Amino acid sequence: GITGLTPYRAKLRRAKFAIDAKVDVRVLEVDERNKRCILTAKKPLIQATDSIASFEEAAAMPVGQQLTGFISNIDDRGLYITFYNNVYGRVTARSLAAELGVENHYDDYHVGDVVKCRVVSCRKRDNSRDGSTAGGDDDDDDDDDDD
């Protein structure tokens, strides 16, 4: 069920996701082994035209290419960005500070935020790309940020 919502937000969710309601979603990941499909209803992700179908497709992209993803984790090292089909990337706290002037990424970013990122490098390590983020709609760069 839905937990941790105010009564008003819970009412909105029930109205939006009522039984038999039509909802626009986009597939983020298909896990055939566990018979699981992860979807998103976030409009920026549904409308994104810069999606990737695999890590190999992401690795073939030129440096500087922009991708849309969402923040899946935040720690002292920076932001972890999830793209489609289980491809992940990282934007370091150092690059956020140097390129965007972000002093405290914990205050400026939250898990679930949709961000545009610019690829600065790519390494096959748990399907991650290194890149940099744009402050939401802009691009940024770092030694090894997100992809």
DAKA-V80221 format. One record per residue. N is the residue number from 1. RES is the residue in one letter. PHI is phi in whole degrees, -180 to 180 (* if undefined). PSI is psi in whole degrees, 0 to 359 (NA if undefined). Layout:
n | res | phi | psi
N | RES | PHI | PSI
N | RES | PHI | PSI
//
This chain:
n | res | phi | psi
1 | G | * | 183
2 | I | -92 | 125
3 | T | -126 | 157
4 | G | 74 | 18
5 | L | -107 | 149
6 | T | -67 | 159
7 | P | -56 | 323
8 | Y | -65 | 312
9 | R | -66 | 323
10 | A | -64 | 321
11 | K | -64 | 318
12 | L | -62 | 316
13 | R | -62 | 316
14 | R | -63 | 322
15 | A | -69 | 318
16 | K | -71 | 323
17 | F | -111 | 44
18 | A | -72 | 156
19 | I | -59 | 133
20 | D | 74 | 6
21 | A | -76 | 147
22 | K | -93 | 129
23 | V | -132 | 132
24 | D | -78 | 127
25 | V | -138 | 166
26 | R | -133 | 141
27 | V | -77 | 127
28 | L | -94 | 321
29 | E | -157 | 143
30 | V | -120 | 122
31 | D | -112 | 90
32 | E | -64 | 324
33 | R | -60 | 317
34 | N | -97 | 7
35 | K | 51 | 55
36 | R | -135 | 141
37 | C | -130 | 125
38 | I | -103 | 126
39 | L | -117 | 162
40 | T | -132 | 146
41 | A | -113 | 10
42 | K | -71 | 122
43 | K | -56 | 315
44 | P | -61 | 327
45 | L | -77 | 326
46 | I | -66 | 320
47 | Q | -86 | 351
48 | A | -61 | 137
49 | T | -107 | 0
50 | D | -106 | 35
51 | S | -77 | 160
52 | I | -126 | 147
53 | A | -97 | 344
54 | S | -161 | 167
55 | F | -64 | 322
56 | E | -60 | 320
57 | E | -64 | 319
58 | A | -65 | 319
59 | A | -66 | 333
60 | A | -80 | 349
61 | M | -72 | 147
62 | P | -72 | 152
63 | V | -60 | 137
64 | G | 101 | 346
65 | Q | -62 | 139
66 | Q | -95 | 141
67 | L | -134 | 149
68 | T | -101 | 134
69 | G | -149 | 188
70 | F | -133 | 152
71 | I | -75 | 122
72 | S | -106 | 344
73 | N | -162 | 151
74 | I | -134 | 130
75 | D | -143 | 188
76 | D | -62 | 335
77 | R | -79 | 336
78 | G | 145 | 212
79 | L | -108 | 141
80 | Y | -108 | 124
81 | I | -109 | 134
82 | T | -107 | 134
83 | F | -110 | 200
84 | Y | -81 | 156
85 | N | 57 | 42
86 | N | 65 | 32
87 | V | -101 | 130
88 | Y | -123 | 160
89 | G | -149 | 175
90 | R | -137 | 141
91 | V | -118 | 119
92 | T | -74 | 154
93 | A | -61 | 325
94 | R | -63 | 317
95 | S | -69 | 324
96 | L | -61 | 318
97 | A | -69 | 314
98 | A | -70 | 320
99 | E | -96 | 330
100 | L | -115 | 354
101 | G | 72 | 23
102 | V | -77 | 116
103 | E | -84 | 323
104 | N | -138 | 100
105 | H | -67 | 340
106 | Y | -66 | 327
107 | D | -81 | 326
108 | D | -91 | 339
109 | Y | -128 | 152
110 | H | -138 | 150
111 | V | -57 | 132
112 | G | 101 | 343
113 | D | -63 | 138
114 | V | -89 | 132
115 | V | -134 | 153
116 | K | -99 | 134
117 | C | -126 | 153
118 | R | -114 | 129
119 | V | -72 | 129
120 | V | -115 | 339
121 | S | -164 | 167
122 | C | -142 | 128
123 | R | -136 | 133
124 | K | -79 | 97
125 | R | -147 | 93
126 | D | 61 | 39
127 | N | 58 | 40
128 | S | -109 | 151
129 | R | -119 | 147
130 | D | -97 | 145
131 | G | -167 | 203
132 | S | -143 | 160
133 | T | -109 | 156
134 | A | -101 | 143
135 | G | -56 | 48
136 | G | 109 | 303
137 | D | -121 | 350
138 | D | -98 | 176
139 | D | -107 | 155
140 | D | -145 | 172
141 | D | -140 | 155
142 | D | -165 | 168
143 | D | -58 | 308
144 | D | -146 | 97
145 | D | -108 | 225
146 | D | -92 | 182
147 | D | -125 | NA
//
